[in-house]
Amino acid sequence: ASCMQHRLVVRDASSLQILQLYTCLDQIQYLEWSSDSLFILCAMYKRGIVQVWSLEQPDWHCKIDEGSAGLVASCWSPDGRHILNTTEFHLRITVWSLCTKSVSYIKYPKACQQGVAFTKDGRYMAVAERRDCKDFISIFVCRNWQLLRHFDTETQDLFGIEWAPNGCVLAAWDTCLEYKVLLYSLDGRLLSSYRAYEWPLGIKSIAWSPSSQFLAIGSFDEKVRILNHVTWKKITELDHPATITSKRTIVYKEVERSPTVDTERLSFPPTRALASSLFSTQSKYDISQVPVSLQYIKPVADRANPKVGVGMLAFSADNCFLATRNDNIPSSVWIWDVRRLKLSVVLEQLCTIQYFQWDPCQPRLAVCTGSSRVYLWSPAGCVVVQVPGEGDFQIMSLSWHPSGDAMLLLSKDNFCVCYLEREEV
């Protein structure tokens, strides 16, 4: 699904053929599929309206108007039949049911980066709350939206919450001014708390491993600390130095070369294909010999939100690899072998890393840097893929298809779909 101003376009994922066209009341600012892909939510925050469309019944539609309360966020519940709307100033979360047309209210949600989290099986929801200048967490049963547990947290300013994939442990972390990670059970018991240091800037990013065995914590001190799920103690620290010295680490460096053109084949005016090849550059990876000095940017210390520390990290689907980006070295991706807890590969790009994401089915990492290229890494090696197209298509984000056979590439105003051929076994 994609939106253009007021219009919602639904296409077939394999052929990109248009299946449905819907017209909304205002410019669409957010859209989201239900879990079963039968409904699409379109949020228009400026007007405080949410419209829902059905693929099975194109004539059916739903309109939710929050009125004077306003709207700042909207999302689906895991069952795909309830919509959660957050009003302006985070006064409340309204739960709208598409089946019974009933309405439930959750008061005092906290305005933080990640204040609502669902378990992977969709049974429970955790909400960060702020009451009387103190942080709380409420856990609800998604089946009937009844309150299961309500407890306060030992945080100064709760910044985010996230469930482990198995739904047994909830991680809550404090603002960057206070290094603190708290781990709670489903019944609200504090299982453990972790603090690496006290005074400097603290936590910047967090990621659970798919097996729920590890919790990776990216910090402003340019390190990743990994906690285990048995004792919740640190098992290792992963540094991000500006110089790679280990001979066991493979460093892939992106290089650009202008294509060679046979002058005898030149014709004037040149053909369209020849003209594009004359002015385009080709990119590939070279293996650098260690030691390798990476491009390091010294952060500006007297400005807010300094570009320092580990701001992106993600585990592969098989739990074997961890990909990270240190914001001081913005054009490099670090790939760690989780089984050995050692640095395996560094991808040094020409431009700043905008986003990376693992293939949901195999250990294959896709990276984009704001150029018209996609970079793919797997244990077998890495490759640069030039996305064909006219004009300057700058890839700012990407998303894998759940099957791993296709990838959605997003620029500021356009998108394209890349289809990957499976190797025959």
C-alpha angles and dihedrals in degrees: 000000000000135000134220112189104297097354128091117202121196117196136183107259094221101044103017088229112157111251103172140008122202130183118213130202095249143000110311112238099174137014133184137178121232115244092259094043092237097113136039124208118212117189124199103189096181091062097033091238134133122193123194124201130196123219095198093049109031091182092057118087140160131214124196117190117190091190119195092353089074129207132257103161140016134182144158125258114235093260092060093230102088130063124207115208123187114208127219118287086018092270093152147337114240118207112206120193118213092195104048098017088230124147129216129186131214113194132211102016111181120243100232138128096269111011101152124054132173126201115247093249090052095236100115139033127201121204126192111223137188119208129164092351092304133107123242137173124215122195118205133191106238094209094071103359092243119156111254102175137000121188141153123246131224093239133120094210114358109223105181149343131212133177123228110247091252090056094233101105132043119205118208123182135192132235118288089259090066121046103216135133119187124195119203133185123230091265093054099259116146104239098180145330128216132201121173097186138347121226114031124073110296137196122015105166141005134198134179120215113241090247092053088233096114137040114199117204120195114203140192090247089073094253137114117216119199121207124198124229097233104058098005088230127137113269098181147352120226114208125203106208121182091234123056110211105160114105089209091067119086114215115200112196121196113227130183125217131181112238119251113242124198105238091207089064093053114118130180121258087028121224118259093251093048093047092053092049092049094058100034126089127218123225131204141155126262124191109239123214115238136276091062125177112213125210105271124191118202109227122236103244099196096059131082120258096016116207095245134114137031106315101165131041135154138171122228118246093254093051091238100110139039122201120202140174123207108209090216088062098038099170097058134080118204118208116195128196103231094195092059097025088227135125108262108173140005120200110204110197131192093233137039116285107250100179143338133193136181124239105256092225107039141014097278122130125205119201132187128192105184092273130106092263135090120210120210126193130185132158087269092062141277137279140192116230119198110211108224117227146108123275128007107320105186111193108216099165141007140197131199123227110243089247093054090232097107141029132207114220119199131198127175095276107006143044137199135189123229118202118207121208116229117233114243111243 
